[in-house]
Amino acid sequence: MTRHFNVLVERDSEGFFVATVPALPGCHTQAQSLDQLMARIQEAIALYLEVEGDSASELDFVGVQRVAVEA
């Protein structure tokens, strides 16, 4: 069975790409290239589902918003 998950990709202050799966709490990884990141996040998702079970609900992608906050 093929499952689809939204993956949020960001770049940290050291230049590494960071991938997070909002539907799977704690499921994230990082890499120096996007190709490596995609391979790693697929592996992380597979391991998450293996350990936590297949109860994760798929979320519908709506969009991404950048919010500015004075701090």
C-alpha positions as CSV (number, residue, x, y, z in Angstrom):
1,M,0.0,0.0,0.0
2,T,1.4,3.4,-0.9
3,R,0.9,6.2,1.6
4,H,1.5,9.9,0.9
5,F,2.7,12.4,3.5
6,N,3.4,16.1,3.4
7,V,7.0,16.9,4.2
8,L,8.1,20.4,5.3
9,V,11.7,21.3,4.1
10,E,13.7,24.1,5.7
11,R,17.3,25.1,5.7
12,D,19.0,25.6,9.1
13,S,21.6,28.3,10.0
14,E,24.5,25.9,9.1
15,G,23.1,25.2,5.6
16,F,21.7,21.7,6.3
17,F,18.3,20.9,4.9
18,V,15.8,19.7,7.5
19,A,12.7,17.6,6.7
20,T,9.7,17.3,9.1
21,V,6.5,15.2,8.6
22,P,3.7,17.1,10.4
23,A,1.4,14.0,10.4
24,L,4.1,12.0,12.3
25,P,5.2,13.7,15.5
26,G,8.9,13.5,16.0
27,C,9.6,12.3,12.4
28,H,12.3,14.4,11.0
29,T,15.8,14.2,9.5
30,Q,18.5,16.4,8.0
31,A,21.0,16.2,5.2
32,Q,23.4,18.4,3.2
33,S,21.6,17.9,-0.2
34,L,17.9,17.7,-1.2
35,D,18.5,14.3,-2.9
36,Q,20.0,12.9,0.3
37,L,17.2,14.5,2.4
38,M,14.5,12.9,0.4
39,A,16.1,9.4,0.7
40,R,16.5,9.9,4.4
41,I,12.9,11.2,5.1
42,Q,11.5,8.2,3.2
43,E,13.5,5.9,5.4
44,A,12.5,7.9,8.5
45,I,8.8,7.6,7.6
46,A,9.1,3.8,6.9
47,L,10.8,3.3,10.3
48,Y,8.2,5.5,12.1
49,L,5.3,3.5,10.6
50,E,7.1,0.2,11.5
51,V,7.7,1.2,15.1
52,E,4.5,3.3,15.8
53,G,2.1,1.3,13.7
54,D,0.1,2.4,10.7
55,S,-2.4,4.6,12.7
56,A,-1.0,7.9,11.3
57,S,-3.7,10.0,9.6
58,E,-2.9,11.7,6.3
59,L,-3.4,15.4,6.3
60,D,-4.6,17.4,3.3
61,F,-2.1,20.0,2.2
62,V,-3.5,23.5,2.4
63,G,-0.5,25.8,2.1
64,V,2.4,27.3,3.8
65,Q,2.4,30.7,5.5
66,R,5.4,32.8,6.8
67,V,4.4,34.8,9.8
68,A,6.4,37.7,11.2
69,V,6.3,38.3,15.0
70,E,8.0,41.1,16.9
71,A,10.1,39.6,19.7
